Amino acid sequence: MHKIISKLLNDGLQDITFPIEIQANWLAEGVLQLIPKVGFNQAIIVSAGIHGNETAPVELLASLLLSLSKKKLFLRCALLIIFGNLAAMRIGKRYIHYDMNRLFCGLCNSYLKSIEGLRAAVLERTVNAFFNTLDLCNNHHISVYHFDIHSTIRNSRFSQFALIPYHINAYNKFFFDFLKSCELDAIVQHTVPNGTFSYYVSKRFGIQSCTLELGTVQPFGQNALYLFQATEFALKALISDNLLLETTKTSLKFFTIKESIIKTHSSFRLTLSSLVENFTKLESGQIIAYEKNQIWRANDTACWILFPNPNVALGLRAALLLEERLNIADMYRKVDNILT
C-alpha cells in the first residue's frame, strides 16, 4: 500500500498499468477514467481526499485502484476515480487556502487564485468530461452513482455514516441497499443546497450521490482499514457488478438537518468541549454557540450535534443541528422526496 500512496503523493500514478480489457485515461492529475472494453450498464464515481488530511478514504481508493491494475478486481462499470486535494495531501493538511468542499457549484470561480479554487474547477471539468464522453445524461439505460468518501475531525458516536445532499430527484432503493451493505451507523439528509462536491454532482447531473464518512482523521499508514471492510466490499461488488452482501446490522439511525450554525462574526464562540463527539444528544435549551446579537440553543427536536468546529472561516458552517427520524420513508417525506 505504501508504494501506491508514494506514487500518488509524488505524481507517479501514471506509471500504473491496467489489463488489456480496460481503457484507462488520465483526465487530470489524480483523476482517472477507466472504461471496460466489453461494455457496461453502470457508471460509478468514487472520490477521496477532498480534504487532504482524510487519509483512510485515500488509502481505500488506492487499494481499489491497485486491485484493478493487478486484475484482482474485474471492472464491469465505467469508473471515474478522483483523488481530491493533492496539494494538501502532500503536506498532511485539511486544506491550504480554503475548504475545498465549500467551493463547488461554480463557487470556485471566486477563488481561482487559490489552490483549492483551481482544483475544484478542475474536478468540475473532469466530471463534466466523464459524463460527456460517455453521454451519460442522455443514456437512461445506465445507472450512475457517486460516492465522495471522507473522515471526520472529531470522534463520532456513530463512526460511519452517510450524508445525502439536498436533491429534487428521487433516490432509488438500490442506492440505499448499497448504503446498508456498507454497514453504516447513520444516514443524514441535507435539506438545503450547499457547495459540497456530492451536492454539485447530484444537482448538475441529476444522479444519486452522497458523502460517506469513515472514521476519524489519521496520518497515512495509521488507519485501521479493517473497520471499513464493509464499505470496501460494497464498492468492489458495485464495480464488478456482483451482488451486494446482505447485512445483519439493524441499528441504522436516520436524521435530517434542522439547522446550520453559520459563523458570521469574529466574536463567535462554541460552548461545547473539544471532546464532544459527533451525534451527541444535547439537552433541550442548552446553549451551543453565540456571537454578536445571536445565540444558538438545542431544542426538543433538533438536539443532535454534528461537525462542531469553531475554527472555520467567517461565513462557513460551524455546526449542524439534527433531528432524528424513525426510518428512511419518514425522513424523505419531510423533505418532499419520494423513495422509488
PyMOL commands that set and color helices and strands:
alter all, ss='L'
color gray80, all
select helices_A, chain A and resi 2-9+13-15+55-69+86-91+100-102+107-111+115-134+173-181+197-205+225-239+328-333
alter helices_A, ss='H'
color red, helices_A
select strands_A, chain A and resi 22-28+31-36+42-48+78-83+143-152+160-164+186-189+208-216+253-262+269-270+280-281+287-291+294-297+302-306+317-325
alter strands_A, ss='S'
color yellow, strands_A
deselect
rebuild
show_as cartoon
